């Protein structure tokens, strides 16, 4: 009993300290901005348990000086050919802001699970589709052999080490682990090609730049914009190109929407283990109840009922069901190499409380405690 009191007192003291930090004079970064600019991967997911259709909207950071040779691969376990299209980054702003509004919740108990073939190429890889989507050149592959997939990527200008074969095996050979009863997997290879939309801006910057030719495109754009010897039009084009590259680097460029059919709602995480260092991921799942990650490392950050305004905004991008009234945000912050499993989502009941009329003196303490709990559960403290 005495030990419990000490823990409670410690939490209250920490909350008050946090409250003072937030209220102190100086720079304050709103919660929604953290969830827009901090995660390297931002994801919105909806899965229809009746049609088995999953919609996944993904925005990912692009950090490379060699933008022309950068590509990212998204594995999709689908019963039929996935559809890839452009989405709108504004949905992430809307959800991040909505989740940061004053509100608190509590979870009660676990519930349990939420209630076509493709011809194979002779070499184990079949090119299903190739198309331009905004700033991306997208190739949809179907692979039944990991070695063949690695060979195809290397032959087509996407360097992949041989030791990555075991990661691709996770998607091609181990589908039964998640209830898939077939072999093979679709892979979306998304290559950044700024010339799809910004060929004029790139040409102007390249022609105007008179410095080190080995410099990155962002450095060239910054240089040209800052030199008054260039015309205003040239400087404006350079500034526009800089912002495009900046958005790519911060993960707020045009996101891609993947629509496919799958037995269970999931998000592919193992593929991210090919990256080095630490990674930060935010996943918003739209459902008729709160959800949890039962196989992967994503931890519940916050869940909240949708009001009519935010629900209408979601509907513009995703065909959600009338009873889908809850958004759950899950997060991972840690080493990319430790992402050993994909996330498979299941639902549970929870109690969702709308903002209550708390006394002014109590409100800040409640929200400070909530923020402390969120930072703890997401591994930030």
C-alpha positions in Angstrom: 0.0 0.0 0.0 2.8 2.4 1.0 4.7 1.4 -2.2 1.7 2.3 -4.3 1.4 5.7 -2.7 5.0 6.4 -3.4 4.5 5.5 -7.1 1.5 7.8 -7.3 3.3 10.6 -5.6 6.2 10.2 -8.0 3.9 10.3 -11.0 2.2 13.5 -9.7 5.6 15.2 -9.1 6.8 14.3 -12.5 3.5 15.5 -14.0 3.9 18.9 -12.2 7.5 19.2 -13.4 6.3 18.4 -16.9 3.5 21.0 -16.6 6.0 23.7 -15.6 8.3 22.8 -18.5 5.4 23.1 -20.9 4.2 26.4 -19.4 7.6 28.0 -19.2 8.6 30.8 -21.5 10.4 29.6 -24.6 9.8 27.4 -27.6 6.8 25.1 -27.4 6.2 22.4 -30.1 2.6 21.4 -30.3 1.9 17.7 -30.1 0.4 17.6 -33.6 3.6 19.0 -35.1 5.6 16.3 -33.4 3.4 13.7 -35.0 3.7 15.3 -38.4 7.4 16.1 -38.5 9.0 13.5 -36.2 8.0 10.1 -37.6 9.9 8.8 -40.5 6.9 6.8 -41.5 3.3 8.1 -41.2 0.5 5.6 -42.0 -3.3 5.6 -42.1 -4.9 2.1 -42.3 -8.5 1.0 -42.7 -9.6 -2.7 -43.2 -13.1 -3.8 -44.1 -13.8 -7.1 -42.3 -16.7 -7.9 -44.8 -14.8 -7.3 -48.1 -11.3 -7.9 -46.7 -10.2 -4.7 -48.4 -7.4 -2.8 -46.7 -6.5 0.8 -47.6 -3.1 1.9 -46.5 -1.9 5.5 -47.0 1.9 5.8 -46.5 4.2 8.8 -46.3 7.9 8.1 -45.8 11.0 10.2 -45.3 13.5 10.3 -48.1 17.0 11.0 -46.8 19.6 10.8 -49.5 21.9 13.1 -51.5 21.4 10.8 -54.6 17.7 11.5 -55.1 17.8 10.1 -58.6 18.7 6.6 -57.4 16.5 6.4 -54.3 13.7 3.8 -54.2 11.6 2.3 -51.4 9.9 -1.1 -51.4 6.5 -1.8 -49.8 5.6 -5.5 -49.5 1.8 -6.2 -49.7 0.3 -9.6 -48.9 -2.8 -9.5 -51.1 -5.2 -11.9 -52.7 -5.3 -9.9 -55.9 -3.5 -7.2 -57.7 -3.0 -4.1 -55.4 -3.9 -0.7 -56.6 -1.5 2.2 -56.1 -2.5 5.9 -56.3 -1.7 9.3 -54.9 -3.2 10.5 -51.7 -3.2 13.8 -49.8 -0.8 14.7 -46.9 -3.5 16.9 -45.4 -5.2 13.8 -43.9 -2.1 13.3 -41.6 -2.3 17.0 -40.5 -6.0 16.6 -39.8 -5.6 13.4 -37.7 -2.5 14.6 -35.8 -4.4 17.8 -34.9 -7.5 15.9 -33.9 -5.6 13.5 -31.7 -3.8 16.4 -29.9 -7.0 18.1 -28.9 -7.8 17.9 -25.2 -9.3 14.6 -24.4 -8.5 11.5 -22.4 -9.5 7.9 -22.5 -9.1 4.6 -20.8 -9.0 1.0 -22.1 -11.0 -1.7 -20.4 -10.2 -5.2 -21.7 -9.1 -7.2 -24.7 -11.7 -8.5 -27.0 -10.0 -10.7 -29.5 -9.8 -10.7 -33.3 -11.7 -8.3 -35.5 -14.6 -9.9 -36.6 -7.2 -14.5 -57.1 -4.3 -15.9 -58.2 -1.6 -14.3 -60.3 0.5 -15.9 -63.0 4.1 -16.5 -61.9 7.0 -15.4 -64.1 9.5 -18.0 -65.1 12.3 -16.3 -63.1 10.2 -16.0 -59.9 9.4 -12.3 -60.5 6.5 -10.9 -62.6 6.2 -7.2 -63.4 2.5 -6.6 -63.0 2.3 -2.8 -63.7 4.4 0.3 -64.2 3.1 3.8 -63.9 3.9 7.4 -62.9 2.2 8.7 -59.7 3.0 12.3 -58.8 6.8 12.3 -58.1 7.1 8.5 -58.1 7.8 5.9 -60.7 5.9 2.9 -59.4 6.5 -0.7 -60.4 4.2 -3.5 -59.0 6.0 -6.8 -58.8 4.8 -10.3 -57.8 7.6 -12.5 -56.5 7.7 -16.1 -55.4 11.5 -16.4 -55.0 13.6 -14.0 -52.9 16.8 -14.6 -54.8 15.0 -13.7 -58.1 13.6 -10.6 -56.4 17.0 -9.4 -55.3 18.4 -10.1 -58.7 15.6 -8.1 -60.4 16.1 -5.1 -58.1 19.9 -5.1 -58.7 19.5 -5.5 -62.5 17.0 -2.6 -62.6 19.1 -0.1 -60.6 17.9 -0.7 -57.0 21.0 -2.0 -55.2 20.2 -4.6 -52.6 22.7 -6.8 -50.7 22.4 -10.6 -50.9 22.0 -10.7 -47.1 18.6 -9.1 -47.5 17.2 -12.3 -49.0 16.1 -13.6 -45.6 14.0 -10.4 -45.1 12.2 -11.0 -48.4 11.7 -14.6 -47.4 9.6 -13.3 -44.5 7.0 -12.1 -47.0 7.3 -14.8 -49.6 7.7 -18.0 -47.6 6.2 -17.5 -44.2 2.7 -16.3 -45.0 1.0 -19.2 -43.0 2.2 -17.5 -39.8 -0.4 -14.8 -40.4 -3.1 -17.1 -41.8 -2.2 -16.6 -45.5 -2.6 -19.9 -47.4 -0.6 -19.1 -50.5 3.0 -18.3 -51.4 4.3 -15.2 -53.0 3.9 -11.6 -52.3 3.4 -8.3 -54.2 6.1 -5.7 -53.9 5.6 -2.0 -54.7 8.9 -0.5 -55.8 8.5 3.3 -55.6 11.3 5.4 -57.1 11.4 9.1 -56.7 11.5 10.9 -60.1 11.2 14.6 -59.5 11.2 15.2 -63.3 7.7 13.8 -63.4 6.5 17.2 -62.0 9.5 19.4 -61.6 11.6 19.0 -64.8 11.6 22.7 -65.5 12.7 23.7 -62.0 15.5 21.1 -62.0 16.8 22.2 -65.4 16.8 25.9 -64.3 18.7 25.2 -61.1 21.2 22.9 -62.8 21.9 25.5 -65.5 22.2 28.4 -63.1 24.4 26.6 -60.5 28.1 27.4 -60.8 29.5 25.6 -57.8 30.7 22.1 -57.0 28.9 19.9 -59.5 29.0 16.9 -57.0 26.7 18.9 -54.6 23.3 17.5 -53.8 20.3 18.9 -55.6 19.0 20.5 -52.4 22.3 22.3 -51.9 22.3 23.5 -55.5 18.7 24.8 -55.0 19.6 26.6 -51.8 22.7 28.2 -53.4 20.8 29.5 -56.4 18.0 30.9 -54.3 20.4 32.8 -52.1 22.3 34.5 -54.9 21.0 37.9 -56.0 22.9 37.7 -59.3 20.2 35.3 -60.6 16.9 36.6 -61.8 13.9 36.6 -59.4 12.2 33.9 -61.5 15.2 31.7 -61.3 15.5 32.2 -57.5 11.8 31.5 -57.1 12.1 28.2 -59.1 15.0 27.2 -56.9 13.1 28.0 -53.8 10.1 25.9 -55.0 12.5 22.9 -55.7 14.1 23.3 -52.3 10.7 23.0 -50.6 9.8 19.9 -52.6 13.1 18.3 -51.4 12.5 19.5 -47.9 9.0 17.9 -47.8 10.5 14.6 -49.0 13.1 14.7 -46.3 10.5 15.4 -43.6 8.1 12.8 -44.9 5.3 15.3 -45.8 5.5 14.9 -49.5 2.7 13.3 -51.5 1.8 10.0 -49.8 0.9 6.9 -51.7 -2.4 5.0 -51.2 -2.3 1.2 -51.5 -5.6 -0.7 -51.8 -5.5 -4.5 -51.6 -7.4 -7.6 -50.3 -6.0 -9.4 -47.2 -7.2 -11.8 -44.6 -6.1 -9.6 -41.7 -5.4 -5.9 -41.3 -1.6 -5.4 -41.1 1.3 -3.1 -41.7 4.7 -4.4 -43.1 7.4 -3.5 -40.6 10.1 -6.1 -41.2 11.1 -4.4 -44.5 12.1 -1.3 -42.5 14.8 -3.4 -40.7 16.8 -3.1 -43.9 17.5 0.6 -42.8 20.2 1.6 -40.4 20.0 3.4 -37.1 16.8 4.5 -35.3 13.3 4.9 -36.8 10.1 6.5 -35.7 6.7 5.3 -37.0 3.1 6.6 -36.4 0.2 4.4 -37.5 -3.4 5.6 -37.4 -6.0 2.8 -37.7 -9.6 3.6 -38.4 -12.1 0.9 -37.1 -15.3 0.4 -35.2 -13.4 -0.1 -32.0 -9.9 0.5 -30.5 -7.2 -1.8 -31.9 -3.9 -3.3 -30.8 -0.9 -4.8 -32.5 -0.8 -8.5 -31.6 2.4 -9.6 -33.5 4.6 -6.5 -34.0 6.2 -3.8 -31.8 3.6 -1.0 -32.3 2.2 0.3 -29.0 -1.0 2.1 -28.5 -0.4 5.8 -28.1 -4.0 7.1 -28.0 -7.5 6.2 -29.1 -10.3 8.5 -29.7 -13.9 8.6 -31.1 -14.3 10.4 -34.4 -16.5 13.4 -34.6 -18.5 14.1 -37.8 -16.0 16.7 -39.1 -12.9 14.5 -39.0 -14.9 11.5 -40.2 -15.9 13.5 -43.3 -12.3 14.3 -44.0 -11.3 10.6 -43.7 -14.1 9.6 -46.0 -12.6 11.8 -48.8 -9.6 9.5 -48.9 -10.8 6.2 -47.5 -14.2 4.4 -48.0 -14.8 3.7 -44.4 -18.0 2.1 -43.0 -20.7 4.0 -41.1 -19.8 2.2 -37.8 -16.1 3.0 -38.1 -16.0 5.7 -35.4 -12.7 5.2 -33.7 -9.1 6.1 -34.6 -6.2 4.5 -32.7 -2.7 5.8 -33.0 0.1 3.3 -32.5 3.8 4.2 -32.5 7.3 2.7 -32.6 10.5 4.6 -31.7 13.6 2.5 -31.7 16.2 0.6 -33.7 15.1 -0.3 -37.2 17.1 -3.5 -37.0 14.8 -4.7 -34.1 11.7 -4.8 -36.3 11.5 -8.5 -36.5 7.7 -8.9 -37.1 5.0 -7.1 -39.1 2.1 -5.6 -37.3 -1.2 -7.5 -37.4 -4.1 -5.7 -35.8 -7.0 -6.9 -33.6 -9.7 -5.1 -31.8 -10.7 -4.6 -28.2 -13.4 -2.7 -26.4 -12.6 0.5 -24.7 -14.3 3.5 -23.1 -13.8 6.7 -25.0 -14.5 9.9 -23.1 -15.1 13.2 -24.9 -13.6 16.3 -23.4 -15.2 16.9 -20.0 -15.8 20.1 -18.2 -13.0 19.8 -15.6 -12.2 22.7 -13.3 -9.6 24.9 -14.7 -7.1 24.1 -11.9 -7.4 20.4 -12.5 -7.3 20.2 -16.3 -3.6 21.0 -16.8 -2.6 18.3 -14.3 -4.8 15.7 -15.9 -3.4 16.4 -19.3 0.2 16.5 -18.0 -0.3 13.0 -16.5 -1.7 11.9 -19.8 1.3 13.2 -21.7 3.7 11.6 -19.3 1.9 8.3 -19.8 2.1 8.7 -23.5 5.8 9.4 -23.5 6.4 6.4 -21.3 4.3 4.0 -23.4 5.9 5.1 -26.6 9.4 4.7 -25.2 10.4 8.4 -25.3 11.2 8.4 -21.6 
